[in-house]
Amino acid sequence: VQLQASGGGLVQPGGSLKLSCAASTNILSANIMGWYRQAPEKQRELVTLTTNMGDIEYADSVKGRFTISRDNTANTIYLQMNSLKPEDTAIYSCYMFTFGRSYWGQGTQVTVSS
């Protein structure tokens, strides 16, 4: 399984970005898909995840600003990020848990700065 993340970049505080993660396999088979991020000198943290049962979770720090969605026909998940803050600066990686195994994408850099 390969996960290809894209859509990162430099944005001003208060701006928006939409990340995409294309999977090389049918995402309907995934138990869990989501996004993690890792800021410099910090541990990787969960941003959001969605399950095949339709459950969605968000980190408290992004609730109300970030939205995860999926296009099953395109085998792609998205992360819409609004009202971005400098503390959102990190490498964002997509994640899949399927058939008892975890897979990670290579990550895309998001930098929020004026």
C-alpha positions as CSV (number, residue, x, y, z in Angstrom):
1,V,0.0,0.0,0.0
2,Q,1.3,3.4,-0.9
3,L,-0.1,6.7,0.3
4,Q,0.7,9.9,-1.6
5,A,0.1,13.2,0.2
6,S,0.0,16.5,-1.5
7,G,-1.3,20.0,-1.1
8,G,1.0,21.5,1.5
9,G,2.6,24.8,1.2
10,L,3.1,28.2,2.8
11,V,0.1,30.1,3.9
12,Q,-0.5,33.2,6.0
13,P,-2.3,33.0,9.4
14,G,-6.0,32.8,9.0
15,G,-5.6,31.2,5.6
16,S,-6.7,27.8,4.2
17,L,-5.2,24.7,2.6
18,K,-6.6,21.4,1.4
19,L,-4.4,18.4,1.6
20,S,-5.0,15.2,-0.4
21,C,-3.9,11.7,0.2
22,A,-4.2,9.2,-2.7
23,A,-4.0,5.5,-1.8
24,S,-2.8,2.8,-4.1
25,T,-5.5,0.4,-2.8
26,N,-9.3,0.5,-2.3
27,I,-9.8,2.7,0.8
28,L,-13.1,1.0,1.5
29,S,-11.1,-1.9,2.8
30,A,-9.4,0.4,5.4
31,N,-10.6,0.2,9.0
32,I,-9.1,3.6,9.8
33,M,-7.8,6.5,7.7
34,G,-6.5,9.7,9.0
35,W,-3.9,12.5,9.3
36,Y,-1.1,12.9,11.7
37,R,1.4,15.8,12.0
38,Q,4.8,16.4,13.4
39,A,6.2,19.8,14.2
40,P,9.9,20.4,14.6
41,E,11.3,18.9,17.8
42,K,7.8,17.6,18.8
43,Q,6.3,14.2,18.8
44,R,3.9,13.1,16.1
45,E,0.3,13.8,17.0
46,L,-3.1,12.7,15.7
47,V,-4.9,15.4,13.8
48,T,-8.0,13.5,12.7
49,L,-9.2,10.1,11.7
50,T,-12.2,8.4,10.2
51,T,-13.3,4.8,10.5
52,N,-15.2,2.5,8.1
53,M,-18.1,2.7,10.6
54,G,-18.3,6.4,9.8
55,D,-16.8,7.7,13.1
56,I,-14.7,10.8,13.0
57,E,-12.3,12.2,15.6
58,Y,-10.4,15.4,15.7
59,A,-7.7,16.7,18.0
60,D,-9.0,19.4,20.3
61,S,-6.5,21.8,18.7
62,V,-8.1,21.6,15.3
63,K,-11.8,21.1,16.1
64,G,-14.0,23.5,14.2
65,R,-11.2,24.4,11.8
66,F,-10.2,21.2,10.1
67,T,-12.4,18.8,8.2
68,I,-11.6,15.3,7.0
69,S,-13.4,13.9,4.0
70,R,-13.1,11.0,1.5
71,D,-13.8,10.1,-2.0
72,N,-14.0,6.3,-2.1
73,T,-14.2,6.2,-5.9
74,A,-10.9,8.1,-6.1
75,N,-9.3,6.2,-3.2
76,T,-8.5,9.6,-1.7
77,I,-8.9,11.3,1.6
78,Y,-8.7,15.0,2.2
79,L,-8.0,17.4,5.0
80,Q,-9.5,20.9,4.6
81,M,-7.7,23.2,7.0
82,N,-9.2,26.7,7.7
83,S,-8.2,29.5,10.0
84,L,-4.7,28.2,10.1
85,K,-2.4,29.2,12.9
86,P,1.4,29.3,13.1
87,E,1.2,26.4,15.6
88,D,-0.3,24.3,12.8
89,T,3.1,24.3,11.1
90,A,4.2,20.7,10.7
91,I,4.7,17.9,8.3
92,Y,1.3,16.3,7.7
93,S,1.2,12.6,6.9
94,C,-1.7,10.4,6.0
95,Y,-2.3,7.1,7.7
96,M,-4.2,3.9,6.9
97,F,-4.9,0.8,9.0
98,T,-6.1,-2.1,6.9
99,F,-6.0,-5.9,7.2
100,G,-4.2,-5.6,10.5
101,R,-1.4,-3.4,9.2
102,S,-0.5,0.3,9.4
103,Y,0.7,2.4,6.5
104,W,2.1,5.9,6.4
105,G,2.5,8.4,3.6
106,Q,5.6,10.4,3.1
107,G,4.2,13.7,4.4
108,T,3.7,17.2,3.1
109,Q,5.0,20.3,4.7
110,V,2.5,22.9,5.9
111,T,4.0,26.3,7.0
112,V,1.8,29.0,8.5
113,S,3.7,32.3,8.6
114,S,3.3,35.9,7.8
